[in-house]
Amino acid sequence: MAPEVAPAGMLTIPPDSTFFSRERVERILAFVIAVGCAVLGLQSFFHAIGSTQEEHTWNLVLTCAVFGPLVLMIAAGIAGRFYRPLAAVFAILFPLVLIAWPFATAGRPAAESAEPWIWYLLNVATVATALAFPLMLQYVWCAIVPILYGIVRLIQVGADIENVIQVSRQVVYAIILAVVMTMIGWMLRLLAERLDRTREEAVRSYAAAAAADAVEQERISVAALMHDSVLAALIAAERASTPRERDLAVGMARDALTRLANADRDAEEGPDEPVQPMFLVDGIRAAASEHDVDLDVRIALDPRAHTIPGRVARALVLAAAQAVVNAIEHAAAAGLHAEVTADERRVIVRIVDTGEGFDVQGVPEDRLGISGSIVARVAAVGGQARVRSSRRGTVVDLRWEYPR
């Protein structure tokens, strides 16, 4: 499945991409082990039904105890479901069958030249651990099962030199084969994990590149927009020779600053109908509540304070909201509060936090959170914005004076 690029330039990783190769390797291992166990199990079963080395009742009990779980494990491995618990059951049950072997063969003549039917299942028991046990426990089983077989086999046939040599060969052969199969499974899993890790790193690298490209494209678009607007405003200001032409140039410059301030959000200018100073308080609180912050707003409104033009009030609210967002993201809203002051001469909005602060002069030019959304937005309505920051915190001071 190809990765999808979100509208904002962020890349989302498909939910089925995690452990993509590891899951398929596990499925292949389960199928291959099931087929191999079926072949060895069938060979052992034909020897078991005609075996005379153990007593008849013991033969029936041990055959059912071994081949019942084995058939279930093989079927689960081929189907690809529930094979881990069934493999664990068989791997644990088979050593118990080996322990019972001396009791099943007690008093029976031992066939020293022919291996018992349990011999053919030694590596079935060890390879089953590859589906269910951790790696260290797999190696423990690779040693325990063959050694346990060697002990019970010598109890059955006797511990003379010839039998010890023959059984030792069988044990060593079984251990070597078990270790080789365990190492093959471990190597396949390791390769799959590395492939998954490389694939995930490549996807993340592509996501970072896509996000950086989206930011760059947005910066270019904003720069082109501002170039046209500012160039037109500068030309109009240069050619202005009458008060009316100068007013038009100021209006064009204000429009350019407003576009820059609104580059990061869809903010309409709206009507210019005057509003009361409490509009600022309500707007700042509402903006903070959108981020689940109960903002403490300290109010000092002079009864003689005049109404504020609507575009000015909205610009101050949006600039203050951006300052609140910055404090939440970069200062974790530590000591965050707002101050709104208004009298007959000016309106002051101050956003204060007690975070670690930052270097105001070191903010990259393509970051519009301060230069665009705060400074340019307030400047567009004839106000002033000042940002001060130190290790004791950050203060964003927004001021607008009534025309005299």
N, C-alpha and C positions, 0 to 999 in steps of 0.2 A: 504494500500500500504506500503510495507516494505521500510525503509530508504535505500538509496544508499550510498555507500562509494566511494568517489572519489579516483583516483589513488594516490594522494599525501597524503592520510590519512585523508582528510577532509570529513566530513559527510554532505550531502546536505539534507535538509528537503523538503519533497514533497510539491508542491505548494498548494495541497488541504488539507493539514494537519491543517492549521490554522482554529480555531473555528470549529473543526471537530464535536464535540458533540453539540455545540450551534446551528449549522445550522440544525441538525437533530431534536433537541428539538423544534426549531421554526416550523419546518415542521409538527411535530406531533401535536403541540398545534394548529396550523392552521386547521389541519384536524379534530381534536376532537371538537374544538369550532364550526367548520362548521357543523358537524353532530348534535351537541347539539342544535345549533341555528335552524337547519332545523326541528328538532322535535318540539321545542317550537314555531317556526314560523308557522308550519302547524297547530298546535293547535290554535294559535291566529287567523290564517286566517279563519278557520271554524267559529269562534265566530264573526269575523269581517263581513263576508258576510251575516250573519243573524242578525246583530245588529240593534236594534231600538233605542238605546240611543242617537244617533246623527242624524242630518238631512241627507236625502239621498245624496244630493250633497256633503256635507261634508264627509260623509262616503266613497263616491267614491274617493274623492281627497286624504283623509288621507290614505286610503287603498293603493292607487297607490304610494303615497309618501313614505310609510313605506316598503311595501313588494317588491317594485321594487329594491331599493338598497339592501334590505336584500337577495333577490334571487341572485343578482350579487355577494355579499360578500360570500354567501355559496358556489356558484360555484367556485369562485376564491380560497377559502380555500381548497376545495376538490382537485382542480387542482394544488394547491401550487404555484400560480403565481398571482401577483397584488392584493393580499388580504389585504395588509396594507393600501393602499389608499382607497379601498372600505370600509374597516372596519372603517376608520376614517370618511368617508362620512356618514355612517349609525349612528355612535356614535354622530356626531354633529347634524344630521337631527332629530333624535328621540326626544331630548329635545324641539325642535321647534314644533314638533307634539303635545307634551304635553301642550305647551303654547297655542296652537290653540284649545285644547280640550274644554275649557269652552265655546268658541264661537260656536263650533260644536254642543254642547249639550244644548245651551241656549234655553229655552222654551220647552224642551222635558221632559217627565216624567222620573225621575231617578229610575233605578232598584237598590235599596240599597242592596239587598241580593245577587246580581250577579255582579262579578267583570267585568269591561269593558275589551274589547279585548286588550287594550294597557297594561293592567296589566301583561299579559303573556310575554310581550317583555321587561320588565324592566331589567331583568338580561341578556337578549340578548344585550341590549345597553351597559350595564356595562362590560360584558365580551368581547365585541368587542374592547374595549379600550386596552385590553391586547395585541392585535395584532398591535396597531398603536401608542399608547401614551406612554410617559415615566411613570415610576412607580408612581411618585407623582401625576400626572394628572389622573392616573387610580383610585387612592383613592379618589380624588376629585369627579370624576364621580360616584363612589360608593355611595357617600352621596348626590350629587346634583340630580341625576335622581330619586331615590326613594322619596326624600323630595319634589321635584317638582311634582311628581305624587300625593303625599298626599295632596298638596295644591289644585291642580286642581280637585281632586276627592272630596274634601270637598266643593269646590265651586259648584260642580255639585249636590251633595246629601244633602248639608246643614251641618252646623257645630254644631249639637247637640251632647250631651255627648256620646250617643250610636255610632253615626257615627264616632266621633273623636277616640273613643277607637278601633273600627274595622279598620279604615284606619291606625291608628298608628301601629297596629299589622302588617298590610300588609307592611308598610314602614320599620319597624324594621326587619321583616323577609327578605325583599328584600336587605336591607343594609348588614345584616349578611351573606347572601348567596353570595352577590357580593364581600365582603371582603375576604371570604374564597376562592372563585375561583381566585381572584387576588393574594392572598398569595400562592396558589398552583402554579400558573404560575411563580411567582417570585422565589419560591424555586427551581423549575425545571431549570429555567435559571441559578440560582446561582450554582447549582450542576454541570450543564454542563460547566459553565465557569471555575469552579475549576478543573474539569476533564481535560479540554483543557489545563489549566495552568500546571497541574501536568504532562500531557503527553508531553508538550513542554519542560519542565524542564528535563524530563527523556531523551528526544531526544538530547537536548543540552549536558547533562552530558555524554551520550554515544558518542557524537561527540568529546567532549574534550578527553575522554578516548581513542578513536580511533586515534586522532591526536597525543596524547602522546605516544601511542604504536608505531605509524609509526616513530616518531622521535627516539624512543629507538631502533627500529629495524635498522634504518639507522645508528645510532651511533655504534651499534654492528657490522654492516657490514663494516663500515669504520675502526673500531678498529681491526677487523680480517684482513682486507687488510693491514693495517699499521703494524700489528704485524708480518705478514709474510715478508713484504718488509724490515722493519727495522731489524728484526732478521737476515735475509740473509745478509744485509749490515754490521751489526755488526760482524757476523761470518767472512765475507770476510775481514773486517778491522783487525780483530784479527789475522788472518792467513797471512796477507800480509807481505811479507819479501823483495819484490823487488819493484822498482819504478812502474813497469807495474801493479803489483798486487794492489799497493796502488791507482793507477789511476782508476783501475776497481772498487775498493771499494768506492772511491769518486763518481764515476758514479752511482753505485747502491744506495748510499745515496741520491744523487740528484734525482734519479727516485722516491724514496720513498717519498721525500718531495713534488715532483711534483704531485704525486697521491693524497697526502693529500690536497694540495692546490686546486686541481681540483675536490675534492669530492663533492662540491656543484653545479657543472655545467659541462657540456660536453665541455671541452676545449682541443683541440688537440695541441700537441707541434708544429707541422708544421715544415717547413724547417728552417734551420739556416742561411739562406742567409742574409748578413748584410743589414741594413736599415739606413736611415738618421734619425737624432734626431727629425725632424718634424713628423716622424711616431708616436712618443709618443703624440704630441699635437693633431694630427688628431684623434688618437684612443681614447684619453680621452674625447675629444669633442663629438665624435660619441657615446660613452657610456653614457654620460650625456644626449644627445638628446633623447636617448631611453626612458628616464624618463621625457621628456618634460621640461628639464632644459637647459637654454642657459648659459653654463658655461663660466665664465671669466677666460681665461688661460693667465697668464703672462709669456712671453717667454724671455729667456736670453740665446741665443745660440752663443757660440764663433765660429767664422769661422774656428778655428783650431780644432774644435771637430771632432773626428773620427766617422765612422759609428759604429752602434751597432749591435751585433749578433741578428738574428731574434728571437730566443727563449728568449733572455734577454729582448728585446723590448716588446714582447708579455706578458711576465711575469709582467713587470712594468706597462703596460697598464691595465692588468686584476686586478692587485693589486690596482692601482689607481681607477679603475672603482668600485671596492668593497668599497673603502673608500668614493667615491662619493655617492654610494647607502646608506651607513651607515649615512652619513650626511643628506641625504634627508629624510630617515625614522625616525631618532632619533633627528635631529636638525632642521627639516623643512627647510633645505637648507639655514639657516640664515647665511649671510655673506660668502656663499660658493664661493671659487675660487681656482684655481690651479696655481702652479708655476713650470715651467720646465726650468731647467738650465743644460747646457752641455758645457764642455770645453775639453781640450786635456787629462785631467786626470780622470774625473768622470762625471756621469750623476745623477742629483738630480731631483726628482719629489716630490712635496709637495702639499698636499690637506689640505685646511684650512677652518674651519667654525667657527662661533661665537655663537654656541648654548650653552646650559646649561652645556655641558660636562658630563663625567661619570667617574666612578672608573675603571680604566684600570685593576687593580689587582682583582677587584671583578667580572670580566666577567666569567661565568661558563665555565668549560673545554669542554663541549660538544657543545659550540657555536663556529663554524669554521669561522665566519665572519672576525675575526682579526687574530687568531692564524693560521688558515689554509689558507684562501684566501689572506691574506696580508703578514704576517710574513713568513710562510713556503714557499709561492710562490716566494717571493723575495730571500729567503735563498737558494732555489733550484737552482738558477742561479748564486749563489755566491755574492749576494747583501745583504744589510742590511735594515731592516725596523724598524722604531721606532714610537710608538704612544704615544703622550702626550695629556693629557686632563685636563682641569680645568673648573671652573665656567665661565671663559672668552671664552671658546671654545676648539676645538680639532684640533691638527695638526698631520697629518700622513706624516712622512718623509721617502721617499724611496731613497736609494743610491746604485749606482753600479759603481765600479771603473774599468777602463781598465786594463787588465793584463800588468804587467811591464816586 
